[in-house]
Amino acid sequence: MRELVLNKSVDKITVKEIVNAASISRQAFYYHFEDIFALMEWGFEQEIKTIADTCSKIEDLKDSLKLFADDVIKNYPEMQRLLNSKLHRETENILYNAVKEYFIIISKKKTDDDLLSNKQFEFLVEFFSRGIASYFMEQCISGKKFDTDLFAEEVFKLIISRIN
């Protein structure tokens, strides 16, 4: 799917092309996925779970944030094409959910549960997820150079100031 997204307008990709590229039947595709978007969503979810799990094992929060940002940047070519397609709203939601999943996973390991109430925690996860997803999208669409070290440093400062 990734190769198709990179080489063809997202709006013109067909299930037939996907099943041919994956060497599966049309029935197998529809057994697992409702449509092409569901496949894309599943792919992003799998990738984010993997990177979030890896990041949660990194003791230094800044290093974890940098690794996460590096992974998002690695997917910029696909994201640019998706954000410029009819699926741009869905892509925005996928990115938001990916960032939110990342923050939930790493925060379970890296925060002291006594510091925040559930309501505070949920607010901060929502706040950071929306803001960071929007920031990633703006950087992706604009094509500006993304400094992952600066990103990790600034987000780290924001997170620590909210927890302390």
C-alpha positions in Angstrom: 0.0 0.0 0.0 2.8 2.4 0.9 4.4 2.0 -2.5 1.0 2.7 -4.2 0.5 5.8 -2.1 4.0 7.1 -3.1 3.5 6.4 -6.8 -0.1 7.2 -7.5 -2.7 9.7 -6.5 -4.3 8.3 -3.3 -7.8 9.1 -4.6 -7.2 6.8 -7.6 -5.8 3.7 -5.8 -8.2 0.8 -6.2 -8.8 -2.4 -4.2 -7.8 -4.3 -7.3 -4.4 -2.7 -7.3 -3.9 -3.4 -3.6 -4.9 -7.1 -3.8 -2.7 -7.5 -6.9 0.3 -5.9 -5.1 -0.3 -8.0 -2.0 -1.1 -11.2 -3.9 -4.3 -11.8 -2.0 -7.9 -12.2 -3.1 -10.5 -9.5 -3.1 -12.4 -11.6 -0.6 -9.4 -11.7 1.7 -9.1 -7.9 1.6 -12.7 -7.4 2.4 -12.6 -10.0 5.1 -10.1 -7.9 7.0 -10.9 -4.4 5.9 -14.1 -2.5 5.1 -12.4 -0.3 2.5 -9.0 1.2 1.5 -9.1 3.8 4.3 -9.5 1.0 6.9 -6.4 -0.6 5.5 -4.4 2.7 5.8 -5.7 3.3 9.3 -4.7 -0.2 10.4 -1.2 0.2 8.9 -0.7 3.5 10.8 -2.0 2.0 14.0 0.3 -1.0 13.8 3.3 1.3 13.1 2.4 3.7 15.9 2.0 0.8 18.4 5.4 -0.5 17.5 7.1 2.9 17.8 5.3 3.8 21.0 6.3 0.5 22.6 9.9 1.1 21.6 9.7 4.7 22.9 8.2 3.6 26.2 11.3 1.5 26.8 13.6 4.5 26.5 14.4 6.0 29.9 15.1 9.5 28.7 11.9 11.3 27.7 13.7 13.6 25.3 15.2 10.6 23.5 11.8 9.0 23.3 10.2 12.2 21.9 13.0 12.5 19.3 12.6 8.8 18.2 8.9 9.3 17.8 9.3 12.5 15.8 11.9 10.8 13.6 9.4 8.0 12.9 6.7 10.5 12.0 9.1 12.4 9.6 9.9 9.1 8.0 6.3 8.9 6.9 6.1 12.5 5.6 6.0 11.5 1.9 2.9 9.3 2.5 1.3 11.8 4.8 1.8 14.7 2.3 0.0 12.7 -0.4 -2.8 11.7 2.0 -3.2 15.2 3.4 -3.6 16.5 -0.2 -6.2 13.9 -1.1 -9.9 13.5 -0.4 -8.9 11.6 2.7 -7.2 14.6 4.3 -9.7 14.7 7.3 -9.3 11.0 7.9 -5.5 11.4 7.7 -5.6 14.2 10.3 -7.6 11.9 12.6 -5.2 9.0 12.1 -2.2 11.3 13.0 -4.1 12.7 16.0 -4.9 9.2 17.2 -1.3 8.1 16.6 0.1 10.9 18.7 -2.5 10.3 21.4 -1.7 6.6 21.5 2.0 7.5 21.8 1.4 9.9 24.7 -0.9 7.4 26.6 1.7 4.6 26.2 4.8 6.6 27.2 3.0 8.5 30.0 2.0 5.3 31.7 5.6 4.4 32.1 7.1 7.9 32.6 4.8 9.7 35.0 4.0 9.3 38.6 0.3 8.6 38.9 0.0 10.6 42.1 1.0 13.8 40.3 -2.1 14.1 38.1 -5.8 13.3 38.5 -7.5 11.2 35.8 -9.2 14.4 34.5 -5.9 16.3 34.4 -4.2 13.4 32.7 -6.9 13.1 30.0 -6.9 16.9 29.4 -3.1 17.0 29.0 -3.1 14.0 26.6 -5.8 15.6 24.5 -4.1 19.0 24.6 -0.7 17.7 23.6 -2.0 15.2 21.1 -4.1 17.8 19.2 -1.3 20.4 19.3 1.5 18.1 18.2 -0.6 16.4 15.5 -1.4 19.8 14.1 2.3 20.8 14.3 3.4 17.7 12.5 0.8 18.3 9.8 1.8 21.9 9.3 5.5 20.9 9.0 4.6 18.1 6.6 2.4 20.2 4.3 4.8 23.2 4.3 7.9 21.0 3.6 9.9 23.0 6.2 13.0 21.3 7.6 12.0 19.6 10.9 14.5 19.7 13.7 13.7 16.7 15.9 16.2 17.7 18.6 14.5 21.1 19.0 11.0 19.4 18.9 12.0 16.9 21.6 13.6 19.6 23.8 10.6 22.0 23.6 7.9 19.3 24.1 9.9 17.9 27.0 9.9 21.3 28.6 6.1 21.7 28.1 5.4 18.2 29.5 7.7 18.6 32.5 6.2 22.1 33.3 2.7 20.6 33.3 3.6 17.7 35.5 5.6 19.7 38.1 
